[in-house]
Amino acid sequence: MLLALALAALLSACITWRSMPLLQRYALARPNARSSHRIPTPQGAGIAVVAATLLVTALWAAWAHAAIPLPLIGATVLVALVGLVDDIKPLPVIVRLSLQAAAVTTIVFSAPETLRIVPALPLAFERVLIVIAGVWFVNLVNFMDGLDLMTVSEVVPTTAALGLLGWFGDLSPSTGLLATALCGAMLGFAPFNRPIAKVFLGDVGSLPIGLLLGWCLLELAWRGQIAAALLLPGYYLADATITLFQRIARREPFWSAHRTHFYQRATDNGFKVPRVVGEVFALNLVLALLAIVTIRAGSTTITVLALVAGAIAIGAVLRRFSRPQAA
């Protein structure tokens, strides 16, 4: 596991470094009213993260004779290509969503029928709900990728916890390795994305990262660990979902770019970028610990207490981000 982590980090860092001149030329993100950056910055380094993750996972699978779902690999490549095109020349919303939905549907409906979250529901209905949730999760990771190191602060603690769960046997070995490789790839990308970022992930990175992370969480839910699957991405889920409903309530075009996420409001309220991502990273470490506790303890009482503690911690951070910082 440590070898996979180190190899993915090295590959991701090397590919990022080598691709930056090309991204500078063809995929430059220019600041606008909704941006958090102030100078034109290349985007698209997610190519390195996704490539390193898939390559290391495939090499391990070949060596260990393990099975990596082919629909997952194909869907990840499709979503990454959609993101790459969108980084260079923005695609219509309906085209992006349709292709994302096709990718998520392929993964979900190719899974064995024995994998269930709520057996009382009809299988087809449950799978449709999972597809809707999957498309939302892919996009919310993209929405939340709007600040230097923000996605790193979310993905690294979450995938580290998932990798440990794979090591403990609470996830399949292939999924645990996938999470470990993704963690390493994000660590390799992190030095290039620290404030002030030299390069961004872009949609080519954030969208497939959301898909891969969503797959790992879905397997947790299929194994009956719904609480852990909610706790691990708890901050991203809360920030993005609450913001979405607030925009709908205000009758705003919720599908358009904006600067009303809690982490964006934090910077507008006087928080420095390192503090915002530092608090999110610390919160995610707490959520990861709570998720592992719910699984290892195997107690309904502890699970309920962990969910309550996680909700309180998330609420405290969101509340702090939404208020102006004292002078």
Summary of the structure (lengths in Angstrom):
residues: 327
radius of gyration: 18.8
end to end distance: 45.7
largest distance: 58.7
contacts: 1134
relative contact order: 0.14
helix: 73%
strand: 2%
